[in-house]
Amino acid sequence: MASYDLVIRNGTIVDGTGRQGYSGDVAVRDGLIVAVGTVNGTGAREIDAAGKIVTPGFVDIHTHYDGQATWDAEMAPSSWHGVTTVIMGNCGVGFAPAAPDRHEWLIGLMEGVEDIPGTALAEGITWDWETFPEYIDSLAKLPRAVDIGTQVPHGAVRAYVLGDREKPGAVPTADDIAKMASIVEEGIAAGALGFSTSRTVIHRSIEGEVVPGTTATAEELIAIGKAMGRAGHGVFELASDMRREWNEFEWMGSISRETGLPVVFAALQSIAREHTLDEQIAEMDRQNATGANIVAAIALRGNGVVMAWQGTIHPFRFRPVFAEIADLSWAEQLASLRDPAFRARLLADDNVYPGTEIDHLYRQIAEGWDKLYEMDADFDYEPQADASIAARAALKGVSPAEYAYDLLTADDGTGFIYHPILNYADGNLDFLEALQNRDDCVNSLSDGGAHCGTICDAASPTFMLQHWVRDRKRGGRLALEHAIKRQTLDTARLYGLNDRGVIAPGTVADINIIDFDGLRLGRPWLAFDLPAGGKRLLQKAEGYLYTIKSGVVTFDNGTWTGATPGAVLRGPQRAEILEAAE
């Protein structure tokens, strides 16, 4: 009889605590790690990990699988990148609570904010819930390859309470606020891991309206924070433009000090924000010095868009001539794009912007040629100026628009252009080096499952290891052990998931076996595999030999085995385990 269900032998164990990696074995029984170091017994299955690193499964705390999780067991693309736990319901958008007459409205909000095809959501979601506890119960019906945790989204709560009164600028009554707080408390008590809201003009519904949280009052937000405190756990997550008159850090600090709960905000270099990133960090420091627990959620690279003819956006999107073919089939569009006469007309056309307060962002996409980069083979996501469309067009002796047009049309119209709208103000990622070494900053903002036609940052865990640890050329690198800790123990601990994130006896057996030297991000591609043929950008990686969830091999050499040991998480998990491991 085998002593264990699984034994991983001879690997370099990078255990998630930040300690130096060491050679050893890992034994698993009944979904838990039961021995680490030298394992003498045998396993029903044994894996030789000699020359490979053995890490905890990655915990991604910023995803938007709220709809996809109701129909998809694989949970790609996050599951392709060593992620074994995802937390969704970020940025104030989600699908519960959901009054029967608000389904279409909630889909439009998600489609507008997160660029998830509304047709896919409409076809894929079954809506067998109304309240948030019912939503969690519905999620629990579907087996899946990863564990999922949820947060209560502000947009859905406001829509449920205010109904047709939920319009930009709507001011809730005291009774409305009390009802919203009660719904959030009920959701947290049912197992939600937090509450989220968005207060940025970049986030808009499909109708172009700002999201509900944008005009929420401090009184409303504080009341919700207090409700979370009564429930006893949870993270308050926020995306905001940080307008000075809102005094965001004041109420964030007030909520955190009163409840003892963490408040997490998206910390970004953004032209939409009045506070610079340095000011955001300074304000966080000021509040934390007085007893608050505010945490900055940071991205690992420039937050940008991947542009393609079939994507959601590209540099020619605002030229009226392109509108002539925008609604045609892809085959018809490609035929037009290959037509020299159409090419000449489109290149001669002028941009016409919609006339909104985010036109400056559209102008960057359509005219910022020195900040748009060609995504060639082995693309470096910390690109230098000579990789810009402007620089390469000049070398070729053509206009940037001509170069971009031909680039996008190459290979049957599958060319890509990368534009880091956020987090690339300096033309490098140097500013992230210090933040990656702060305990009050957490790796986040992968947006897995969202921005389907514009972004594929669900590959962030792979990028962290490939770029920041192994390949970075333009600045400092991170130690492997620190990089693993940043996306395992640190992310798990923030959300109270204290049964995972480290390789130690008693923890859930969520494990990656990685060929670190062979780790490589693949080229992104557009797939049309969502319900109703909805599109999404996908990106795989080489180097993940095995991903193991609760002791079961879910991915073997990057291919899903079909195993579905994942479950829905309900509230914090066993605090003593991580404390002992550390």
ABEGO torsion letter per residue (X at the ends): XBABABBBBGBBBBAGAGBBBBBEBBBBBGGBBABBEBBABBBABBBBABGBBBBBBBBBABBBAAAAAAABAAGOAAAAAGBABBBBGBGGBEAOBBBAAAAAAAAAAAAAAAGBBAAAAAAABAGABABAAAAAAAAAABBBABBBBBBBBAAAAAAAAAEAABBBGBBBBAAAAAAAAAAAAAAAAAGBAEBBBBBBAABBBAAGBBBAAAABBAAAAAAAAAAAAAAGBEBBBBBBAGBAAAGAAAAAAAAAAAAGBBBBBBBBBBAABABBAAAAAAAAAAAAAAGBBBBBBBBABBBBBBBBAABABBAAAABAAAAAAAABBAAAAAAAAABAAAAAAAAABBBBBAGBAAAAAAAAAAABAAABBBBBBGBBABBBAAABAAAAAAAAGBBAAAAAAAAAABGGGABBBBBBABGAAAGBAAAAAAAAABAABBBBGAGBGBGAAABBAAAAAAAAAAAAAAABAABBBBBAAAAAAAABAAAAAAAGBAABGBBBBGBBBBBBBBBAAABBBBBBBBBBABBGGBBBBBBBBBGBABBBBGGBBABBGGBBAGBBABBBBBEBBGAAAAAAAX
